[in-house]
Amino acid sequence: MPSPVLAPRDASGTHVLADLGGIAADLLRDAAALEAILVKAAREAGACVLSAHFHRFGGEHGVTGVVLLAESHITIHTWPEHRFAALDIFMCGKARPHEAVEQIARELRADVRNVRTCERGVGPVG
């Protein structure tokens, strides 16, 4: 049986990688606080939060976390010993990933060290 033919549509989004430094080490170990910050930033950037999962590695180690969005995702990985966090934000549709980066950096009281943006996707087939 042949595959169904789908209507042409855009498959595109903006992928932002941000390196944030100068963050208080205690905050970079606080999985609950990081989850609240990322979920709030996603919503305020116009994204629909589907779920979130954050893991603290214990001791002096950091956190890794993901916020799953209808529009894609936000992830964070932290290194408290370096006062550093790496963000990965991919959003499609009308969501605004750069606003999410700005809000997260503000909430973390971080210096934004490096931001790289990649437009991803393909236009309608036809």
N, C-alpha and C positions, 0 to 999 in steps of 0.2 A: 504494500500500500504506500503511495507517495506521501511525503510530508505535507502538512497543510501549508498554504501560502499565507504568510502574514503581511499585513499592511505595512508599507514603508514607514519608518519612523527614525528619528534621530536616536542614536545611542552615544551620548556624549556627557562629559562632565569636566569638572576642574579638580585636579589633584594637587594638593599643597603639602609640601614637606617643610617643617619649621623646626629649627634648633633654638631652644630657649635656655638661657643661662642665668646665673646669679640668683637662683631660687633657694629659699630656706630648705635645708636638708630635711627637717622634720616634716614639712609639707610633702616632699617627694617620697616619703614613706607612708603617707596617710591615704590608703586606698579609698576610703569612704569620701574624704574631702575631694580627691581627684575625680572620682565618679560624679559627684554633685557638680563640680565645676564644668566638666565636659558635657554632661547632660544639659545643663543650663545653657551653655554656649551653643550647642546644637539646636536647641529649641529657639533661641533668640536669633539664630542665623536662618531660620525658616525651615529647618529639617524636622522630620517626624521620627522620633526615637522609638525603635522597636524593642530593644533590650540592651543590657550592659553587663559586662563581666570584668571584674578587676581582681588581680591577685597580688598580694604583698609577699615578698620573698623572705621576710623575717630578718631579725637582727638589724644590722646596719644597711641591709640591702634595700632596693627600691621596689617599684610597682610596675606591672604591665597591665594595660587595660584596653578594652575595646567597647565602643558604643556603636551598636548596629543601627543603621538608619534605613528608612525606606529609600533614601537617596544614596546610600552606600555606607560609609563608616568614618569614625574618628578613632585613632589609636594613640596611645601614649606609652612610652617606656622611659623610666627614670633611673638616674644614677645620682643618689644623694651625695655620695662621696665627692662628686664633681659639681654638685649643685646644678645639674643639667637634666633637661627633658627633651626627648625627641617626639614630635607630633607628626602624624600622617592623617591628613583629612582629604577625603574624596567625596564630593557631593555632585549630584546631577540635578537637573531641573532648575527650579528657581531658588534653591538654597544657596547661601552665600558663605563659602568656606573661608574667605579672607576675614570676614567679620568674626567667625568662630575663632580663628587664630588670634585676632586682636583681643577678643574677650578673654580667652584662656590666658594669654600673656599678662593681661591686666590683673586677673584674679590671682595669678601666681606671683605677681610683682616681679616679672622676669624681664631680662634684657633679651630682645629678639636678635639672635646672632646671625641667622641665615634663613632665608625663605626662598624656596624654589617652587615654581608653579609650572604645571604641565597641563595643557588642554588635551583631553583624551576623547576618543570616539570616532565615529563615522556618521556621515549624513545619511539621509534616506536613500534606499536602494531603488533604482528605477530607471 
